[in-house]
Amino acid sequence: MTKSVLFGVLAAALSVLAAPAHAETDVKFALDWKFEGPAAPYFVAIDKGYYKAEGLNVTVDTGPGSVAGIGRVAAGTYPLGFFDINSLVKFRDQNPDKAVKAILMVYDAPPFAIATTTKTGIGKPKDLEGKVLGAPAADGAFAQWKAFVKENDIDASKVKIDNIGFPVREPMLADGKVDAITGFSFSMYFNLVQRNLKPEDIKMMLMSDYGLVLYGNAVMVNPDYAKAHPDVVEGFVRATIKGVLDTIKDPDSAIKSVMKRNETADEATELARLKMALRDNIVTPWVKQHGFGGVDQARLSKSIEQIGLGYDFKNKPTADDVFTGVYLPPVADRKL
């Protein structure tokens, strides 16, 4: 054997040895918002190798809000995303040919809320009449406004809606330029505290405390991607659940995974934000009893009817149209 042939054989052997046992599948995942405390489970799943163990190389990106991002999943820009299931109900009604589905419920109780301050005198939903409500058009909480109005007998004509951007939402409330704002409770509360408002001066009305039976954000999948890569979707769900369970057990450690990706954030604030989301939205009595990630189909059906209180359906989807549990592991693997 000549030296050149021998060299070629050795080079080929070394390249085989250097190659991974199996190539990881790249998966792009879109959050609804920034890299904040509640996003910890996905980063925990990355840092602890849960996605890698499923053969996945997951990239997590920030998002434009819990409503607007659904179109990204429908278009296939992101095969998987984390967005509001109530907005998905409306999306499916408006786009019956785009069968985006939720596959993992994360916020069993939605963080939809209306925040105000004690100086406005707003103590209950009806008090919003005669006031100015600042609401970003892309906000998942504002998307439920009509149902909230009907459930609480609010005269919507007496509430002035000011369409404001996310960056100025809390500053405008803190400065008294609007009387109340819509948003996620764990976002608005800590943003207001950072604006030097005292906790006792912040009034938070969770919509779930005022008649809404809605679910919140869930992991969603593009239908074509799910059909072509069911094993990838199942692996992503399994790994994400492990990340969630670890976060629930030890949020103090989990927040470190967020801080690695958002070094300008305040760790104490993000940890408190995460713990609020765990307490109010993720670790609910229903989840404690039935395990994380699924839904009560009867409640989901009722929530769709409730959405219809303030929205005219043309192609009303069913609970089975918007959520499927086929990618979930057994309940035993999802118990807290």
C-alpha positions in Angstrom: 0.0 0.0 0.0 1.4 3.4 -1.0 1.8 6.2 1.5 -0.9 8.2 -0.2 -3.4 5.4 -0.1 -2.5 4.7 3.5 -3.0 8.3 4.4 -6.4 8.4 2.7 -7.5 5.3 4.6 -6.3 6.8 7.9 -8.0 10.1 7.2 -11.3 8.4 6.3 -11.1 6.3 9.6 -10.5 9.4 11.6 -13.4 11.3 10.1 -15.7 8.4 11.0 -14.4 8.4 14.6 -14.9 12.2 14.8 -18.4 12.1 13.5 -21.3 12.1 16.0 -23.2 8.9 16.5 -26.2 10.6 15.0 -26.7 14.1 13.7 -29.0 16.3 15.9 -32.1 17.7 14.3 -32.1 21.5 14.4 -35.4 22.9 15.9 -36.4 26.6 16.0 -38.7 27.5 18.9 -40.3 30.9 19.3 -41.2 32.3 22.7 -44.1 34.8 23.1 -41.8 37.5 24.6 -38.4 38.2 26.0 -36.0 36.0 27.9 -37.6 36.4 31.3 -38.1 34.2 34.3 -41.1 32.2 33.0 -39.0 31.1 30.0 -36.7 29.1 32.3 -38.0 25.6 31.5 -36.8 25.7 27.9 -33.3 26.9 28.8 -33.1 24.3 31.6 -34.0 21.6 29.1 -31.1 22.9 26.9 -28.6 23.2 29.7 -29.3 19.8 31.2 -29.2 18.1 27.8 -32.8 17.0 27.7 -33.3 18.2 24.1 -29.9 16.7 23.1 -30.9 13.4 24.6 -33.9 13.4 22.2 -31.5 14.1 19.3 -32.6 17.8 19.1 -30.6 21.0 18.8 -33.1 23.5 19.9 -32.7 27.3 19.3 -35.0 29.5 21.4 -35.9 33.0 20.0 -37.8 35.9 21.5 -41.2 36.7 20.2 -43.6 39.6 19.3 -46.3 38.9 21.9 -48.6 35.9 22.6 -50.9 36.7 19.7 -48.8 37.8 16.7 -46.5 34.8 16.8 -49.1 32.3 15.9 -48.8 33.4 12.3 -45.1 32.5 12.4 -45.9 28.9 13.3 -48.7 28.7 10.7 -46.2 29.9 8.0 -43.6 27.4 9.2 -41.1 30.2 10.0 -41.0 28.4 13.4 -42.2 24.8 13.6 -42.9 25.2 17.3 -43.9 28.3 19.4 -45.3 29.3 22.7 -48.5 31.4 22.3 -52.0 32.1 23.6 -54.4 29.3 23.0 -57.4 31.7 23.0 -55.9 33.7 20.2 -55.3 30.3 18.4 -59.1 29.7 18.6 -59.7 32.9 16.8 -56.8 32.2 14.3 -58.3 28.8 13.5 -61.7 30.4 13.0 -60.2 33.0 10.6 -57.9 30.5 8.9 -59.6 27.1 8.9 -57.1 25.8 6.4 -54.2 26.4 8.7 -54.4 23.6 11.3 -52.0 24.9 13.9 -52.6 23.0 17.2 -51.6 23.4 20.8 -49.8 20.3 22.0 -48.6 21.2 25.5 -50.5 23.4 27.9 -48.2 25.5 30.0 -50.4 28.2 31.6 -53.3 26.2 33.0 -54.5 29.5 34.5 -53.8 32.4 32.2 -51.8 35.4 33.5 -54.2 37.8 31.7 -54.8 40.8 33.9 -55.7 44.4 34.1 -53.2 46.5 36.2 -53.9 49.8 37.8 -52.8 51.9 40.8 -54.6 52.8 44.0 -54.8 56.5 43.1 -57.1 55.7 40.2 -59.8 54.5 42.5 -60.3 51.4 40.3 -61.1 48.4 42.6 -63.3 46.2 40.4 -63.9 45.7 36.7 -67.0 48.0 36.6 -64.8 50.9 37.8 -63.0 50.9 34.4 -66.0 52.9 33.1 -65.0 56.5 32.5 -61.3 55.6 32.5 -58.6 55.2 29.9 -57.3 51.7 29.3 -53.9 51.4 27.7 -53.7 48.2 25.7 -51.2 47.0 23.1 -53.0 45.6 20.1 -50.8 42.4 20.1 -51.4 41.7 23.8 -52.9 38.4 24.7 -54.8 39.8 27.7 -56.4 42.6 25.6 -57.5 39.9 23.1 -59.9 38.7 25.9 -61.3 42.2 26.6 -64.7 41.7 24.9 -65.3 38.5 26.9 -64.1 40.2 30.1 -66.5 43.1 29.4 -69.5 40.8 28.9 -68.7 38.7 32.0 -68.5 41.8 34.2 -71.3 43.9 32.7 -69.0 46.7 31.7 -70.3 49.4 29.3 -67.4 49.3 26.8 -68.5 52.6 25.3 -67.5 54.3 28.5 -64.0 52.9 28.5 -61.5 54.7 26.2 -59.0 52.3 24.7 -55.6 53.8 24.0 -53.6 51.5 21.7 -50.1 51.8 23.1 -46.8 49.9 22.5 -45.4 47.3 24.9 -42.4 49.4 25.9 -44.4 52.4 27.1 -47.3 50.4 28.7 -46.1 50.5 32.3 -44.4 53.9 32.1 -47.7 55.4 30.9 -49.6 53.9 33.9 -46.9 55.0 36.3 -47.0 58.5 34.9 -50.8 58.7 35.1 -51.2 59.0 31.3 -53.6 56.0 31.4 -55.7 54.7 34.2 -55.1 51.0 33.7 -53.3 48.6 31.3 -53.8 45.1 30.0 -51.0 42.4 30.0 -49.6 39.4 31.8 -49.6 39.8 35.5 -46.0 38.8 36.1 -44.8 41.2 33.4 -46.8 44.2 34.5 -46.3 43.9 38.2 -42.5 43.7 38.1 -42.2 46.3 35.4 -44.2 48.7 37.6 -42.1 47.9 40.6 -39.1 48.8 38.5 -40.8 52.2 37.8 -40.6 52.8 41.6 -44.2 52.0 42.4 -44.7 50.4 45.8 -46.2 46.9 45.7 -49.1 48.1 47.9 -49.9 50.8 45.3 -50.3 48.3 42.5 -53.7 46.8 41.9 -53.8 43.6 39.8 -57.1 42.1 38.5 -56.6 38.6 37.2 -59.2 37.9 34.6 -59.5 34.4 35.9 -60.8 35.8 39.2 -63.5 37.7 37.3 -65.4 35.0 35.4 -63.0 33.9 32.6 -62.4 30.1 32.4 -59.8 30.5 29.7 -56.5 28.7 29.4 -53.3 30.6 28.7 -50.2 30.0 26.7 -49.4 26.6 25.2 -46.7 25.1 23.0 -48.1 25.0 19.4 -46.9 23.2 16.3 -47.1 23.7 12.5 -49.3 20.9 11.1 -47.1 20.0 8.2 -44.0 19.8 10.4 -45.9 17.6 12.9 -47.0 15.3 10.2 -43.5 15.0 8.7 -41.6 14.9 12.1 -43.9 13.3 14.8 -40.8 11.9 16.5 -39.2 15.3 16.8 -42.4 16.8 18.2 -42.8 14.1 20.8 -39.1 14.4 21.8 -39.5 18.2 22.1 -42.5 17.8 24.4 -40.8 15.1 26.5 -37.7 17.2 27.0 -39.7 20.4 27.7 -41.8 18.7 30.4 -38.5 17.6 32.1 -37.4 21.2 32.0 -40.7 22.3 33.5 -40.6 19.7 36.3 -37.0 20.7 37.2 -38.0 24.3 37.2 -40.9 23.7 39.6 -38.6 21.7 41.9 -35.8 24.2 42.0 -36.6 27.7 40.5 -33.6 29.2 42.2 -31.3 27.0 40.1 -33.5 27.3 37.0 -33.3 31.0 36.8 -29.5 30.7 36.3 -30.3 29.3 32.8 -32.3 32.5 32.0 -29.6 34.8 33.3 -27.0 33.2 31.0 -29.0 34.4 28.0 -30.1 37.8 29.5 -27.2 39.2 31.4 -28.7 42.7 31.6 -31.8 41.4 33.6 -32.0 41.6 37.4 -31.8 38.0 38.7 -33.9 38.8 41.8 -36.7 40.3 39.7 -36.7 37.4 37.2 -36.7 34.8 40.0 -39.7 36.5 41.6 -41.4 36.7 38.2 -40.8 33.0 37.7 -42.1 32.1 41.1 -45.2 34.2 40.5 -45.9 32.4 37.2 -45.3 29.0 38.8 -47.7 29.8 41.7 -50.5 31.5 39.7 -50.4 30.0 36.3 -48.5 26.7 36.1 -48.8 24.7 39.4 -52.6 24.9 39.7 -54.8 22.5 41.7 -55.9 20.8 38.4 -52.2 20.3 37.4 -51.4 18.9 40.8 -54.1 16.3 40.4 -53.9 15.5 36.7 -50.3 16.2 35.8 -48.6 18.9 33.7 -49.3 19.6 30.1 -52.8 18.4 29.3 -56.2 20.1 29.3 -59.7 19.4 30.5 -61.5 19.1 27.1 -64.8 20.1 28.7 -63.3 23.3 30.2 -61.6 24.0 26.9 -64.9 23.7 25.1 -66.5 26.1 27.6 -63.7 28.6 27.1 -64.3 28.6 23.3 -68.0 29.4 24.1 -66.8 32.2 26.3 -64.6 33.6 23.6 -67.7 33.7 21.5 -69.3 36.2 24.0 -67.3 38.9 22.4 -66.3 37.4 19.1 -68.4 36.4 16.1 -67.3 33.0 14.9 -67.6 32.0 11.3 -65.9 28.7 11.4 -65.9 28.0 15.1 -63.3 25.4 16.0 -63.8 22.7 18.5 -61.6 21.8 21.5 -60.1 18.9 19.5 -59.3 21.4 16.7 -57.1 23.5 18.9 -55.5 21.0 21.2 -54.2 17.5 20.9 -52.6 15.3 23.6 -51.2 12.8 21.2 -47.6 14.0 21.7 -47.8 13.9 25.5 -46.0 11.2 27.4 -47.9 9.1 30.0 -49.4 10.9 33.0 -46.9 9.2 35.3 -44.1 11.1 33.5 -45.9 14.4 33.9 -46.8 14.3 37.6 -45.4 17.0 39.8 
